[in-house]
Amino acid sequence: MEITEVRVRLRNEGDGKLKAYATMTFDHEFVVRDVKVIEGRKGLFVAMPSQRLRESCPKCRFGNDTRSKFCSQCGHRLEPTPRPVDQPEGTKSEHRDLAHPITSQAREYIQKKVLEAYEAEKNKAPSSGY
């Protein structure tokens, strides 16, 4: 599969870690939106689109954010979800990737294409009135 187009939307939020959103098109047929370009400790990296995890209230079945103490719908007290034994305190992810590469080669390919498009858009930005 080949990435045939990458569109980048720069963020103008000052010094935040989120630098841009990207949309990738594969083979002119399949689109992945909301890929994020983030400034990390070791430089820029690409994060795939994700969604917040939800846990259902045992009383009313409303989907609450993970780690909520009370149901947002009915106010019922929610029991904390046990974390796996091998997972340190405070490291439970509250998001899950909606789409992601399976192999490291695919991840590197995606990251290379998105970061190239990000740099091109960033260089073009001053002249286009961003």
PASEBA-1860 file (N, C-alpha, C; in nm, 3 decimals):
! residues 130
1> MEITEVRV> 0.084/-0.117/0.000/0.000/0.000/0.000/0.089/0.124/0.000 ~ 0.049/0.222/-0.075/0.129/0.344/-0.087/0.048/0.464/-0.037 ~ 0.114/0.554/0.034/0.051/0.679/0.074/0.057/0.772/-0.046 ~ -0.059/0.806/-0.101/-0.064/0.886/-0.222/-0.085/1.035/-0.193 ~ -0.128/1.069/-0.070/-0.145/1.210/-0.036/-0.141/1.226/0.116 ~ -0.080/1.334/0.160/-0.081/1.372/0.301/-0.116/1.520/0.307 ~ -0.222/1.553/0.381/-0.260/1.692/0.402/-0.235/1.724/0.549 ~ -0.175/1.839/0.574/-0.138/1.878/0.709/-0.207/2.008/0.746
9> RLRNEGDG> -0.264/2.013/0.868/-0.322/2.134/0.924/-0.239/2.173/1.047 ~ -0.164/2.281/1.035/-0.080/2.326/1.146/-0.166/2.381/1.258 ~ -0.118/2.364/1.381/-0.184/2.419/1.499/-0.112/2.547/1.537 ~ -0.185/2.651/1.567/-0.126/2.779/1.607/-0.145/2.801/1.756 ~ -0.118/2.700/1.835/-0.142/2.706/1.979/-0.015/2.734/2.057 ~ 0.073/2.817/2.011/0.192/2.855/2.087/0.290/2.740/2.104 ~ 0.325/2.714/2.230/0.429/2.616/2.259/0.374/2.479/2.297 ~ 0.254/2.445/2.260/0.197/2.315/2.294/0.270/2.202/2.224
17> KLKAYATM> 0.253/2.081/2.275/0.319/1.964/2.217/0.256/1.920/2.085 ~ 0.125/1.942/2.069/0.057/1.906/1.946/0.088/2.012/1.840 ~ 0.157/1.972/1.734/0.201/2.066/1.631/0.108/2.072/1.511 ~ 0.045/1.957/1.476/-0.039/1.955/1.357/-0.126/1.830/1.355 ~ -0.231/1.835/1.273/-0.311/1.718/1.240/-0.285/1.687/1.093 ~ -0.289/1.559/1.060/-0.267/1.518/0.920/-0.377/1.422/0.877 ~ -0.401/1.422/0.746/-0.492/1.327/0.684/-0.412/1.254/0.577 ~ -0.411/1.121/0.584/-0.336/1.040/0.487/-0.433/0.968/0.394
25> TFDHEFVV> -0.397/0.963/0.267/-0.473/0.886/0.169/-0.385/0.774/0.119 ~ -0.438/0.652/0.121/-0.366/0.534/0.073/-0.423/0.491/-0.061 ~ -0.335/0.477/-0.160/-0.372/0.429/-0.294/-0.492/0.502/-0.354 ~ -0.509/0.630/-0.325/-0.621/0.710/-0.376/-0.756/0.650/-0.339 ~ -0.762/0.560/-0.238/-0.886/0.489/-0.209/-0.925/0.485/-0.061 ~ -0.832/0.506/0.030/-0.861/0.488/0.172/-0.800/0.603/0.250 ~ -0.879/0.667/0.338/-0.836/0.785/0.411/-0.830/0.757/0.560 ~ -0.723/0.808/0.625/-0.712/0.805/0.771/-0.696/0.949/0.815
33> RDVKVIEG> -0.790/0.996/0.899/-0.788/1.135/0.946/-0.738/1.143/1.090 ~ -0.706/1.262/1.131/-0.668/1.294/1.269/-0.542/1.224/1.316 ~ -0.446/1.207/1.226/-0.312/1.163/1.265/-0.245/1.286/1.324 ~ -0.180/1.272/1.440/-0.124/1.387/1.509/0.029/1.393/1.495 ~ 0.082/1.513/1.477/0.226/1.537/1.481/0.252/1.601/1.617 ~ 0.335/1.534/1.699/0.358/1.575/1.837/0.507/1.596/1.861 ~ 0.538/1.700/1.938/0.676/1.726/1.979/0.701/1.651/2.109 ~ 0.787/1.549/2.102/0.821/1.471/2.219/0.959/1.507/2.272
41> RKGLFVAM> 1.005/1.435/2.373/1.136/1.462/2.431/1.249/1.437/2.332 ~ 1.228/1.343/2.239/1.332/1.309/2.142/1.304/1.366/2.004 ~ 1.214/1.461/1.993/1.182/1.521/1.864/1.039/1.492/1.822 ~ 1.010/1.521/1.696/0.875/1.501/1.644/0.845/1.353/1.623 ~ 0.718/1.317/1.648/0.672/1.182/1.616/0.526/1.189/1.574 ~ 0.478/1.080/1.516/0.342/1.071/1.466/0.261/0.981/1.558 ~ 0.143/1.029/1.598/0.051/0.950/1.680/-0.074/0.922/1.599 ~ -0.117/0.799/1.601/-0.233/0.759/1.522/-0.362/0.808/1.588
49> PSQRLRES> -0.473/0.815/1.511/-0.600/0.861/1.569/-0.646/0.765/1.678 ~ -0.705/0.823/1.783/-0.747/0.740/1.896/-0.879/0.792/1.951 ~ -0.938/0.710/2.039/-1.060/0.751/2.107/-1.046/0.720/2.255 ~ -1.118/0.796/2.337/-1.116/0.772/2.482/-1.188/0.641/2.512 ~ -1.133/0.567/2.606/-1.198/0.444/2.651/-1.314/0.479/2.743 ~ -1.416/0.400/2.739/-1.536/0.420/2.821/-1.565/0.294/2.901 ~ -1.625/0.313/3.017/-1.669/0.202/3.099/-1.816/0.224/3.131 ~ -1.896/0.119/3.120/-2.040/0.131/3.142/-2.073/0.130/3.290
57> CPKCRFGN> -2.171/0.212/3.326/-2.224/0.214/3.462/-2.304/0.086/3.483 ~ -2.283/0.013/3.594/-2.358/-0.110/3.616/-2.506/-0.085/3.641 ~ -2.542/0.037/3.678/-2.682/0.068/3.708/-2.760/0.112/3.583 ~ -2.705/0.210/3.508/-2.781/0.266/3.394/-2.718/0.237/3.259 ~ -2.599/0.175/3.256/-2.527/0.138/3.133/-2.471/0.256/3.056 ~ -2.469/0.376/3.115/-2.412/0.493/3.049/-2.262/0.477/3.036 ~ -2.205/0.518/2.923/-2.061/0.507/2.901/-1.986/0.625/2.961 ~ -1.913/0.600/3.068/-1.836/0.703/3.137/-1.689/0.692/3.101
65> DTRSKFCS> -1.617/0.805/3.114/-1.473/0.803/3.091/-1.408/0.705/3.188 ~ -1.303/0.639/3.141/-1.226/0.549/3.226/-1.177/0.627/3.347 ~ -1.174/0.563/3.461/-1.131/0.619/3.590/-1.231/0.716/3.652 ~ -1.353/0.727/3.598/-1.455/0.811/3.662/-1.494/0.747/3.794 ~ -1.521/0.829/3.894/-1.561/0.777/4.025/-1.712/0.765/4.038 ~ -1.785/0.849/3.962/-1.930/0.847/3.965/-1.983/0.853/3.823 ~ -2.099/0.795/3.801/-2.163/0.795/3.668/-2.210/0.937/3.636 ~ -2.182/0.982/3.516/-2.223/1.115/3.472/-2.372/1.123/3.445
73> QCGHRLEP> -2.438/1.008/3.428/-2.579/1.005/3.396/-2.665/0.994/3.523 ~ -2.636/0.894/3.607/-2.723/0.867/3.722/-2.658/0.896/3.857 ~ -2.526/0.922/3.861/-2.459/0.954/3.986/-2.416/0.834/4.068 ~ -2.439/0.713/4.016/-2.402/0.590/4.087/-2.250/0.584/4.106 ~ -2.204/0.541/4.224/-2.060/0.528/4.250/-2.005/0.413/4.165 ~ -1.895/0.439/4.094/-1.833/0.338/4.008/-1.714/0.276/4.079 ~ -1.702/0.146/4.065/-1.589/0.074/4.123/-1.467/0.095/4.034 ~ -1.348/0.116/4.093/-1.228/0.131/4.011/-1.197/0.002/3.937
81> TPRPVDQP> -1.153/0.016/3.812/-1.117/-0.100/3.732/-0.979/-0.148/3.773 ~ -0.966/-0.277/3.807/-0.833/-0.326/3.846/-0.738/-0.319/3.727 ~ -0.614/-0.281/3.753/-0.515/-0.276/3.645/-0.432/-0.404/3.649 ~ -0.374/-0.443/3.537/-0.291/-0.564/3.534/-0.176/-0.555/3.633 ~ -0.134/-0.669/3.685/-0.029/-0.676/3.786/0.101/-0.618/3.735 ~ 0.134/-0.639/3.608/0.262/-0.593/3.554/0.261/-0.446/3.512 ~ 0.151/-0.375/3.533/0.141/-0.236/3.492/0.160/-0.144/3.612 ~ 0.259/-0.054/3.609/0.284/0.036/3.722/0.167/0.131/3.747
89> EGTKSEHR> 0.161/0.184/3.867/0.056/0.278/3.907/0.053/0.398/3.813 ~ -0.068/0.438/3.770/-0.085/0.559/3.690/-0.050/0.546/3.543 ~ -0.026/0.424/3.491/0.013/0.412/3.350/-0.099/0.355/3.263 ~ -0.218/0.336/3.318/-0.327/0.282/3.238/-0.366/0.383/3.130 ~ -0.366/0.338/3.007/-0.400/0.425/2.896/-0.549/0.454/2.897 ~ -0.584/0.577/2.872/-0.724/0.615/2.864/-0.770/0.628/2.719 ~ -0.682/0.596/2.624/-0.713/0.604/2.482/-0.674/0.475/2.412 ~ -0.741/0.448/2.302/-0.708/0.333/2.220/-0.699/0.380/2.075
97> DLAHPITS> -0.593/0.334/2.004/-0.577/0.370/1.863/-0.692/0.314/1.782 ~ -0.746/0.395/1.691/-0.851/0.350/1.600/-0.791/0.278/1.480 ~ -0.674/0.323/1.439/-0.602/0.261/1.328/-0.454/0.271/1.360 ~ -0.380/0.169/1.327/-0.236/0.174/1.353/-0.163/0.073/1.267 ~ -0.034/0.101/1.237/0.045/0.007/1.156/0.079/-0.117/1.238 ~ 0.092/-0.229/1.171/0.123/-0.355/1.238/0.274/-0.375/1.247 ~ 0.347/-0.336/1.144/0.491/-0.361/1.142/0.569/-0.231/1.166 ~ 0.692/-0.247/1.211/0.777/-0.129/1.233/0.809/-0.060/1.100
105> QAREYIQK> 0.819/-0.138/0.991/0.845/-0.078/0.860/0.729/0.013/0.818 ~ 0.607/-0.032/0.843/0.490/0.050/0.808/0.487/0.176/0.894 ~ 0.518/0.163/1.023/0.520/0.279/1.112/0.624/0.380/1.065 ~ 0.743/0.333/1.031/0.850/0.422/0.983/0.810/0.491/0.853 ~ 0.746/0.418/0.762/0.701/0.473/0.634/0.599/0.585/0.658 ~ 0.501/0.558/0.743/0.398/0.657/0.774/0.461/0.780/0.839 ~ 0.547/0.757/0.936/0.610/0.869/1.006/0.693/0.955/0.911 ~ 0.768/0.890/0.822/0.851/0.962/0.726/0.764/1.050/0.636
113> KVLEAYEA> 0.658/0.994/0.579/0.572/1.069/0.487/0.499/1.184/0.557 ~ 0.448/1.159/0.677/0.375/1.264/0.748/0.469/1.376/0.792 ~ 0.586/1.341/0.844/0.680/1.445/0.887/0.736/1.525/0.770 ~ 0.754/1.461/0.654/0.795/1.536/0.534/0.688/1.637/0.496 ~ 0.562/1.595/0.497/0.452/1.685/0.463/0.439/1.796/0.568 ~ 0.462/1.764/0.695/0.458/1.864/0.801/0.565/1.971/0.779 ~ 0.688/1.928/0.752/0.797/2.023/0.729/0.768/2.112/0.608 ~ 0.714/2.052/0.501/0.681/2.130/0.381/0.574/2.234/0.414
121> EKNKAPSS> 0.473/2.196/0.489/0.365/2.289/0.525/0.416/2.398/0.619 ~ 0.502/2.360/0.711/0.558/2.456/0.805/0.645/2.559/0.732 ~ 0.722/2.515/0.633/0.806/2.607/0.555/0.722/2.698/0.467 ~ 0.607/2.649/0.422/0.519/2.726/0.337/0.435/2.825/0.419 ~ 0.415/2.797/0.547/0.324/2.873/0.632/0.352/3.022/0.639 ~ 0.475/3.068/0.660/0.496/3.213/0.668/0.454/3.288/0.543 ~ 0.470/3.227/0.428/0.437/3.296/0.304/0.287/3.291/0.273 ~ 0.213/3.200/0.337/0.071/3.188/0.305/-0.018/3.256/0.410
129> GY> 0.041/3.324/0.507/-0.038/3.398/0.605/-0.095/3.315/0.716 ~ -0.032/3.206/0.753/-0.078/3.124/0.865/-0.078/3.204/0.992
END
